[in-house]
Amino acid sequence: MRLLKICVVSLAYLLNVTDSFYAQAKLQVLSMPFGRLKKYEFHPGDRISYKLKGERKFLTGNVLALGDSCILFEADSVGLNQLKAIRFKSNNYHAKLFQKIFLIGGVGFPSISLANNSINNVDPLLNKTAAIVTASFLAASFLVHQSCIKRMRLTKNKIIKIVDIDYEHLNQR
């Protein structure tokens, strides 16, 4: 019975893993800042913030599917010619780590200083230097967070296209 359970679990795992080997379409954004090619790729399941032409605010959604000239999000579908700007977060491990460290330092330093000053009976419980250090830690955390967000305004010099890399059915099209 135990061997049957192991076989069923391993078969389910193999079917789940091999499902990700199939080719999927990807969205490519190409730009040439300062004469150097930069390429960003998005796949179904990625989270993107986008602004449509004629609107003021950004909408955020997960990409469900990519068609020939449209992107299907959870709430709606958007044509490539309707996009005005794109924002996305880069998944940088060290930036997230430093952001958390600075945030913990910004919250932890005044509490340690407050506890220390109350134990030692110092008259101002929260002094000026502790406030400056706390503000600098919180500002550093905010700046690291903002530096991880990539912003791209789509103009005539920035190309956006959907590339379908389905190698299995090349001759059938």
NORSUL-V572527 format. One record per backbone hydrogen bond with DSSP energy under -0.5 kcal/mol. NH is the residue of the N-H (numbers start at 0). CO is the residue of the C=O. Records with the same first field share a line. If there is no record, write none. Layout:
NH->CO  CO
This chain:
4->0
5->1
6->2
7->3
8->4
9->5
10->6
11->7
12->8
13->9
14->10
15->11
16->12
17->13
18->14
19->15  16
20->17
21->18
25->162
26->41
27->25  160
28->39
29->27  158
30->37
32->35
34->31
35->32
37->30
39->28
41->26
43->24
44->62
45->42
47->45  60
48->86
49->58
50->84
52->81
54->51
58->49
60->47
62->45
63->61  71
64->71
66->69
70->77
71->64
72->70  75
73->61
77->70
79->68
81->78
82->78  79
83->50
84->50
85->151
86->48
87->149
89->147
91->89
92->90
95->91
96->92
97->93
98->94
99->95
100->96
101->97
102->98
103->99
104->100
105->101
106->102
107->103
108->104
110->106
111->107
112->108
113->109
114->110
115->111
116->112
117->113
118->114
119->115
121->116
124->122
126->124
130->126
131->127
132->128
133->129
134->130
135->131
136->132
137->133
138->134
139->135
140->136
141->137
142->138
143->139
144->140
145->141
146->142
147->143  144
148->145
149->87  147
151->85
153->83  151
154->152
157->154
158->29  156
160->27
162->25  160
163->161
164->23  162
165->163
166->164
168->165
169->166
172->169
